[in-house]
């Protein structure tokens, strides 16, 4: 028996003659069903079509590689991202159509890779700044008629600020946002317990969509007390805020934030490290572990060096709750920091390739509820392909210098274009008989630091150049 299609609908009562009907608000869909009921007169449907609407994002970036899936991964990611950009970024075009902080942070970051247009990201940062509540947190989604608070999303706003500054170097915006950063971090400081850890935060302590967690979104360690993740994310936000305050002339505030981060880091090591397991627990005294806690121990710098590498190997190989589509971005950054990106690259894309095999044309929200068929935070290939496989990143704020450090990831060629504020950067590399060859064309006036797979470094003044090395 066929399933009944359910969704948004319009009721239309036609009059005589030829009539054109279009809904007042945009519709997004995979299928359209027409239910027609007539009396005595005939009804002729001449056509049923659609026209695309959304934010006018000009796509500069593109990507190809030897992975047969890469073209689809890129195209679906672009389509998913564009479907979630209107007068604001939105989480999904079908359901809530709301601008959430974590969603927006990732969507903005992905848009930086494919377009030099930063207007919507800048607006989003300012929108959230204006959502500040009297107790010092941001609303997790804004603008919205109903207030919702997810404490960790206020920290994601600080991360978003730091990323925006790295890509666009806009210190005036950072200065305008400093008082709000102070409010957020002071709210967390008031939550510090006698142990030095962040205590219970209240509200909806969302971390990620994970089967079996409380509300499928909060580690069950929260039943016993504080969650390690809250302190780790707070540490990372303090570090990013310190960087922004240093850059904007508030060295004293920056030092205070780094001092707070140090004390919180020591508390995590003391109360949340399980020496026998070689992992961080999800909460002090709670023998539960998830990939998320290990990843954020690396992102926050609480775990470094050889031990961080061991922790990340366990986080991927051991049986524990894993990160979903959106949170995989954080997993990728931890793999990058620990030098494991090449080794685990092939595993990263299995969930996305499964969605391609299901004939999906946009990325779904999460692997648990699978409610939304289109969620912009899943457009991760746009970042990984541009920033890791092609290797293009800001070497200094505002792309005043460009870093190109390609990861080969068992591919034998990759080529594409990455957008920057100063113009596009074209990269093409291939591997033949253990020889890596790369050709680069970028803005002539912007210096480039090229880090080759053998560890050697070339520095040039931009423009067009090529280099070679042996694959180690």
C-alpha positions as CSV (number, residue, x, y, z in Angstrom):
1,X,0.0,0.0,0.0
2,X,1.4,3.4,-1.0
3,X,2.2,5.8,1.8
4,X,0.1,9.0,1.9
5,X,2.1,12.1,1.2
6,X,1.7,14.7,3.9
7,X,2.9,18.2,3.9
8,X,2.1,21.9,3.5
9,X,-0.9,22.6,1.3
10,X,-2.9,25.4,-0.4
11,X,-6.6,25.4,-1.1
12,X,-7.4,27.0,-4.4
13,X,-10.9,27.7,-5.8
14,X,-10.6,28.6,-9.5
15,X,-13.1,31.0,-11.2
16,X,-13.9,31.0,-14.9
17,X,-11.3,31.7,-17.5
18,X,-7.5,31.2,-17.4
19,X,-6.0,31.7,-13.9
20,X,-2.5,31.6,-12.6
21,X,-2.0,30.7,-8.9
22,X,1.2,31.0,-6.9
23,X,1.4,30.7,-3.1
24,X,2.4,33.8,-1.1
25,X,5.3,32.1,0.7
26,X,7.9,30.0,-0.9
27,X,7.5,26.2,-1.0
28,X,10.2,23.6,-1.0
29,X,9.5,20.0,-2.0
30,X,10.6,16.7,-3.3
31,X,7.1,15.8,-4.5
32,X,3.9,17.7,-5.3
33,X,0.4,16.1,-5.1
34,X,-2.6,17.7,-6.7
35,X,-6.1,16.7,-5.3
36,X,-8.7,17.9,-7.7
37,X,-12.5,18.0,-7.2
38,X,-14.8,19.4,-9.8
39,X,-18.6,19.7,-10.2
40,X,-20.1,19.9,-13.7
41,X,-17.5,22.0,-15.5
42,X,-14.3,20.7,-16.8
43,X,-10.9,21.9,-15.4
44,X,-7.9,22.0,-17.6
45,X,-4.4,22.2,-16.0
46,X,-2.1,23.7,-18.6
47,X,1.1,23.5,-16.6
48,X,2.5,23.0,-13.1
49,X,6.0,24.5,-12.6
50,X,8.3,26.2,-10.2
51,X,10.9,29.0,-10.1
52,X,13.9,29.2,-7.9
53,X,14.1,31.8,-5.2
54,X,16.6,32.6,-2.5
55,X,19.7,34.6,-1.6
56,X,21.6,35.6,-4.8
57,X,24.8,33.8,-3.9
58,X,27.3,34.1,-6.7
59,X,29.2,30.8,-6.9
60,X,32.9,31.1,-7.6
61,X,34.2,27.9,-6.2
62,X,34.2,24.5,-7.8
63,X,35.9,21.1,-7.3
64,X,36.8,17.8,-9.0
65,X,38.9,14.9,-7.8
66,X,39.7,11.2,-8.6
67,X,36.9,10.2,-6.1
68,X,34.0,9.3,-8.3
69,X,31.6,10.6,-5.6
70,X,33.3,14.0,-5.3
71,X,31.3,15.7,-8.1
72,X,28.0,14.6,-6.5
73,X,29.2,15.5,-3.0
74,X,30.0,19.0,-4.2
75,X,26.9,19.6,-6.2
76,X,24.5,18.4,-3.5
77,X,26.3,20.5,-0.9
78,X,25.9,23.6,-3.1
79,X,22.3,22.9,-3.6
80,X,21.7,22.2,0.1
81,X,23.5,25.4,1.1
82,X,21.6,27.6,-1.4
83,X,18.2,26.2,-0.3
84,X,19.1,27.4,3.3
85,X,19.8,31.0,2.3
86,X,17.1,33.6,2.1
87,X,17.0,37.0,3.8
88,X,18.8,35.1,6.6
89,X,20.5,31.8,6.8
90,X,17.9,29.2,7.8
91,X,18.3,25.7,9.2
92,X,15.9,24.1,6.7
93,X,13.6,25.4,4.0
94,X,10.7,23.1,4.8
95,X,10.1,23.1,8.5
96,X,11.2,25.8,10.9
97,X,13.0,28.1,8.4
98,X,14.8,29.7,11.3
99,X,18.3,31.1,11.7
100,X,20.1,29.0,14.4
101,X,23.5,29.9,15.6
102,X,25.3,26.6,15.2
103,X,23.7,26.0,11.8
104,X,24.5,29.5,10.7
105,X,28.1,29.3,11.8
106,X,28.7,26.3,9.7
107,X,26.7,27.5,6.7
108,X,28.6,30.8,6.7
109,X,31.9,29.0,6.8
110,X,30.9,26.8,3.9
111,X,29.7,29.9,1.9
112,X,33.2,31.5,2.4
113,X,34.8,28.7,0.4
114,X,32.5,29.2,-2.7
115,X,31.7,32.9,-2.7
116,X,33.4,36.1,-1.7
117,X,30.0,37.5,-0.6
118,X,30.0,37.9,3.2
119,X,26.9,40.1,3.5
120,X,24.6,37.4,4.9
121,X,27.2,36.2,7.4
122,X,27.8,39.7,8.6
123,X,24.1,40.3,9.0
124,X,23.7,37.0,10.9
125,X,26.4,37.9,13.4
126,X,24.7,41.2,14.0
127,X,21.3,39.6,14.3
128,X,22.5,37.3,17.0
129,X,24.3,40.2,18.8
130,X,20.9,41.9,19.0
131,X,19.3,38.7,20.5
132,X,21.2,39.1,23.8
133,X,19.0,38.3,26.8
134,X,19.2,40.0,30.2
135,X,21.0,37.1,31.8
136,X,23.9,37.2,29.3
137,X,23.1,34.5,26.7
138,X,22.0,34.8,23.1
139,X,18.9,33.3,21.8
140,X,19.7,30.1,19.9
141,X,17.6,31.2,16.9
142,X,16.9,34.7,15.8
143,X,14.8,36.5,14.6
144,X,12.1,34.4,16.1
145,X,8.7,34.9,17.7
146,X,9.4,32.2,20.4
147,X,12.6,32.5,22.5
148,X,14.8,29.4,22.8
149,X,18.1,29.2,24.7
150,X,20.8,26.6,23.9
151,X,23.7,27.8,26.1
152,X,26.4,26.2,23.9
153,X,25.1,28.1,20.8
154,X,26.3,31.4,22.4
155,X,29.8,29.9,22.4
156,X,29.4,29.0,18.7
157,X,28.7,32.7,18.0
158,X,32.1,33.5,19.4
159,X,33.7,30.8,17.2
160,X,31.8,32.3,14.3
161,X,33.2,35.8,15.1
162,X,36.7,34.5,15.1
163,X,36.3,32.7,11.8
164,X,34.7,35.8,10.2
165,X,37.7,37.8,11.4
166,X,40.1,35.3,9.9
167,X,38.4,35.4,6.5
168,X,37.6,39.1,6.3
169,X,39.7,41.0,8.9
170,X,36.8,43.2,9.9
171,X,37.9,44.6,13.3
172,X,35.1,47.2,13.5
173,X,32.6,44.4,13.7
174,X,34.6,42.6,16.3
175,X,34.8,45.7,18.4
176,X,31.0,46.1,18.2
177,X,30.6,42.6,19.4
178,X,33.1,42.6,22.3
179,X,30.5,43.6,25.0
180,X,28.3,40.7,24.0
181,X,31.3,38.3,24.1
182,X,31.9,39.6,27.7
183,X,28.3,38.9,28.7
184,X,28.4,35.3,27.4
185,X,31.7,34.4,29.0
186,X,30.7,36.1,32.3
187,X,27.5,34.0,32.3
188,X,29.7,30.9,32.0
189,X,32.1,32.2,34.6
190,X,29.1,32.4,37.1
191,X,28.4,28.7,36.4
192,X,31.9,27.6,37.5
193,X,31.7,25.2,40.5
194,X,34.1,24.5,43.3
195,X,35.8,21.9,41.1
196,X,36.6,24.6,38.5
197,X,34.3,22.9,35.9
198,X,31.2,24.5,34.4
199,X,28.2,23.3,36.3
200,X,24.7,22.5,35.1
201,X,23.7,25.1,32.5
202,X,20.0,24.6,32.4
203,X,17.9,25.4,29.4
204,X,18.3,22.9,26.5
205,X,21.8,21.6,26.7
206,X,21.9,20.4,23.1
207,X,25.2,18.9,21.9
208,X,24.4,16.8,18.8
209,X,21.7,14.4,17.5
210,X,22.7,11.0,18.8
211,X,20.6,7.9,19.2
212,X,20.1,7.0,22.9
213,X,21.1,10.2,24.5
214,X,18.6,12.2,26.5
215,X,16.2,13.8,24.1
216,X,18.5,12.2,21.5
217,X,20.6,15.3,21.9
218,X,22.3,15.5,25.4
219,X,24.8,13.0,26.8
220,X,23.3,10.9,29.6
221,X,26.1,12.0,31.9
222,X,24.0,15.2,32.4
223,X,21.8,13.2,34.8
224,X,24.6,12.9,37.3
225,X,25.9,16.5,37.1
226,X,28.0,18.7,34.9
227,X,29.0,17.7,31.4
228,X,32.7,17.8,30.4
229,X,31.7,19.2,27.0
230,X,30.4,22.4,28.5
231,X,33.8,23.2,30.1
232,X,35.7,22.2,27.0
233,X,33.6,24.4,24.7
234,X,33.9,27.2,27.2
235,X,37.7,26.9,27.2
236,X,37.7,27.1,23.4
237,X,35.5,30.2,23.4
238,X,37.8,31.9,26.0
239,X,40.8,31.2,23.7
240,X,39.0,32.6,20.6
241,X,37.7,35.6,22.6
242,X,41.3,36.3,23.9
243,X,42.6,36.3,20.3
244,X,39.9,38.8,19.2
245,X,40.5,41.0,22.2
246,X,44.2,41.0,21.6
247,X,43.7,42.0,18.0
248,X,41.4,44.8,18.9
249,X,43.5,46.3,21.6
250,X,42.2,44.8,24.9
251,X,45.2,42.9,26.0
252,X,44.2,42.9,29.7
253,X,40.8,41.3,28.9
254,X,42.6,38.8,26.7
255,X,45.0,37.8,29.5
256,X,42.0,37.4,31.9
257,X,40.3,35.0,29.4
258,X,43.5,33.0,28.9
259,X,43.9,32.7,32.7
260,X,40.3,31.4,33.0
261,X,40.9,28.9,30.2
262,X,44.1,27.6,31.9
263,X,42.2,27.0,35.2
264,X,39.3,25.3,33.5
265,X,41.7,23.1,31.5
266,X,43.4,22.0,34.7
267,X,40.0,21.1,36.2
268,X,39.1,19.0,33.2
269,X,42.4,17.1,33.4
270,X,41.9,16.5,37.1
271,X,38.3,15.5,37.3
272,X,37.4,14.1,33.8
273,X,40.4,12.1,32.6
274,X,40.2,8.3,32.9
275,X,43.8,7.1,32.9
276,X,42.8,3.4,32.5
277,X,40.7,4.1,29.4
278,X,42.9,6.8,28.1
279,X,39.8,8.9,27.4
280,X,37.9,11.8,28.9
281,X,34.7,11.0,30.6
282,X,31.4,12.7,29.6
283,X,31.2,14.0,33.1
284,X,33.2,14.0,36.3
285,X,33.0,10.6,38.0
286,X,30.7,9.2,35.2
287,X,32.3,6.3,33.3
288,X,30.6,7.2,30.0
289,X,32.5,8.3,26.9
290,X,31.6,9.8,23.5
291,X,33.5,10.9,20.4
292,X,32.3,14.5,21.0
293,X,34.2,14.9,24.4
294,X,37.4,13.5,22.9
295,X,37.2,15.8,19.9
296,X,36.6,18.9,22.0
297,X,39.5,18.0,24.3
298,X,41.7,18.4,21.2
299,X,40.0,21.5,19.9
300,X,40.3,23.2,23.2
301,X,44.0,22.3,23.6
302,X,43.3,20.4,26.8
303,X,44.8,17.4,25.1
304,X,47.8,17.9,22.9
305,X,50.7,16.1,21.1
306,X,51.1,12.3,21.0
307,X,48.4,11.7,23.7
308,X,45.9,13.7,21.7
309,X,46.6,11.5,18.7
310,X,46.0,8.4,20.8
311,X,42.7,9.9,22.1
312,X,41.5,10.6,18.6
313,X,42.3,7.1,17.4
314,X,40.3,5.7,20.2
315,X,37.5,8.2,19.5
316,X,37.1,6.8,16.0
317,X,38.0,3.1,16.4
318,X,36.3,2.4,19.8
319,X,32.6,1.7,20.3
320,X,31.1,5.0,21.6
321,X,28.5,7.5,20.4
322,X,29.8,9.2,17.2
323,X,29.3,12.6,15.8
324,X,26.5,13.3,13.3
325,X,26.6,15.1,10.0
326,X,26.9,18.6,11.4
327,X,29.4,17.7,14.2
328,X,31.7,15.9,11.7
329,X,33.1,19.4,11.0
330,X,34.6,19.4,14.5
331,X,35.8,15.8,14.1
332,X,37.7,16.9,10.9
333,X,39.4,19.8,12.7
334,X,40.6,17.4,15.5
335,X,41.9,15.0,12.9
336,X,43.7,17.9,11.2
337,X,45.3,19.1,14.5
338,X,46.5,15.6,15.4
339,X,47.8,14.7,11.9
340,X,45.3,12.0,11.3
341,X,43.3,13.6,8.5
342,X,44.8,11.6,5.6
343,X,44.5,8.3,7.5
344,X,40.8,8.6,8.3
345,X,39.6,10.7,5.4
346,X,37.9,7.8,3.6
347,X,35.7,7.0,6.6
348,X,34.4,10.6,6.9
349,X,32.2,10.5,3.8
350,X,30.5,7.1,4.3
351,X,27.3,8.7,5.7
352,X,27.2,11.2,2.8
353,X,27.7,8.5,0.2
354,X,24.9,6.5,1.7
355,X,22.6,9.5,1.2
356,X,23.7,9.7,-2.4
357,X,22.9,6.0,-2.9
358,X,19.4,6.8,-1.5
359,X,19.0,9.3,-4.4
360,X,18.8,12.3,-2.0
361,X,19.3,15.6,-3.8
362,X,20.0,17.6,-0.5
363,X,21.6,16.5,2.8
364,X,19.3,15.4,5.6
365,X,19.3,17.0,9.1
366,X,20.7,14.1,11.1
367,X,20.9,10.3,11.2
368,X,18.5,10.0,14.2
369,X,15.2,11.7,13.4
370,X,15.8,12.1,9.7
371,X,13.1,14.7,9.8
372,X,14.4,17.3,7.4
373,X,15.6,16.4,3.9
374,X,17.5,19.6,3.6
375,X,19.8,21.0,6.3
376,X,22.6,23.5,5.4
377,X,24.9,22.3,8.2
378,X,25.5,19.1,6.2
379,X,27.2,20.9,3.3
380,X,30.6,19.9,4.8
381,X,32.2,18.9,1.5
382,X,32.4,22.6,0.5
383,X,34.8,23.2,3.4
384,X,36.8,20.0,3.3
385,X,37.4,19.9,-0.4
386,X,38.3,23.6,-0.6
387,X,40.3,24.0,2.6
388,X,41.9,20.5,2.9
389,X,42.1,18.7,-0.4
390,X,42.9,21.9,-2.4
391,X,44.4,23.2,0.8
392,X,43.4,26.9,0.6
393,X,43.1,28.8,3.9
394,X,43.8,32.3,5.3
395,X,47.4,32.5,6.4
396,X,46.7,35.8,8.1
397,X,43.5,37.7,8.9
398,X,41.5,39.0,5.9
399,X,43.4,36.7,3.6
400,X,46.3,39.2,3.6
401,X,48.4,36.1,3.0
402,X,47.3,32.7,1.7
403,X,48.2,29.3,3.0
404,X,48.0,26.4,0.6
405,X,48.5,23.0,2.2
406,X,46.8,20.2,0.2
407,X,46.0,16.8,1.8
408,X,46.2,14.0,-0.7
409,X,43.9,11.5,1.1
410,X,44.6,8.6,-1.2
411,X,43.4,10.6,-4.2
412,X,45.6,10.9,-7.3
413,X,44.3,14.2,-8.6
414,X,42.2,17.2,-7.5
415,X,41.5,20.6,-9.0
416,X,39.2,23.5,-8.3
417,X,38.7,27.1,-7.3
418,X,38.4,28.6,-3.9
419,X,36.9,32.1,-3.3
420,X,38.8,34.7,-1.3
421,X,38.1,38.4,-0.6
422,X,41.0,39.3,-2.9
423,X,39.9,37.0,-5.8
424,X,39.8,33.4,-6.7
425,X,42.6,30.9,-6.1
426,X,42.9,28.1,-8.7
427,X,44.6,24.9,-7.6
428,X,45.3,21.7,-9.6
429,X,47.5,18.8,-8.3
430,X,48.2,15.3,-9.4
431,X,50.3,12.3,-8.3
432,X,52.2,10.3,-10.9
433,X,54.8,7.7,-10.1
434,X,55.1,9.0,-6.6
435,X,55.7,12.6,-7.8
436,X,53.3,15.3,-6.5
437,X,52.8,18.2,-8.9
438,X,50.8,21.3,-8.1
439,X,49.8,24.3,-10.2
440,X,48.4,27.4,-8.5
441,X,47.0,30.7,-9.8
442,X,46.0,33.4,-7.3
443,X,45.8,37.1,-6.7
444,X,49.2,38.6,-7.8
445,X,49.6,40.9,-4.9
446,X,48.9,38.4,-2.1
447,X,51.8,36.3,-0.8
448,X,51.4,32.5,-0.7
449,X,52.9,30.0,1.6
450,X,52.8,26.5,0.0
451,X,53.2,23.5,2.3
452,X,53.9,20.4,0.2
453,X,53.1,16.8,1.2
454,X,56.8,16.0,1.9
455,X,57.0,18.8,4.5
456,X,58.9,21.3,2.4
457,X,57.7,24.9,2.3
458,X,57.7,27.4,-0.6
459,X,56.9,31.1,-0.3
460,X,56.0,33.2,-3.3
461,X,54.4,36.6,-4.0
462,X,51.3,35.2,-5.5
463,X,50.2,35.0,-9.2
464,X,50.9,31.8,-11.1
465,X,53.4,29.2,-10.2
466,X,53.9,25.4,-9.8
467,X,55.9,23.1,-7.6
468,X,56.8,19.4,-7.3
469,X,57.9,17.0,-4.6
470,X,58.2,13.2,-4.0
471,X,55.4,11.6,-2.0
472,X,56.9,10.3,1.3
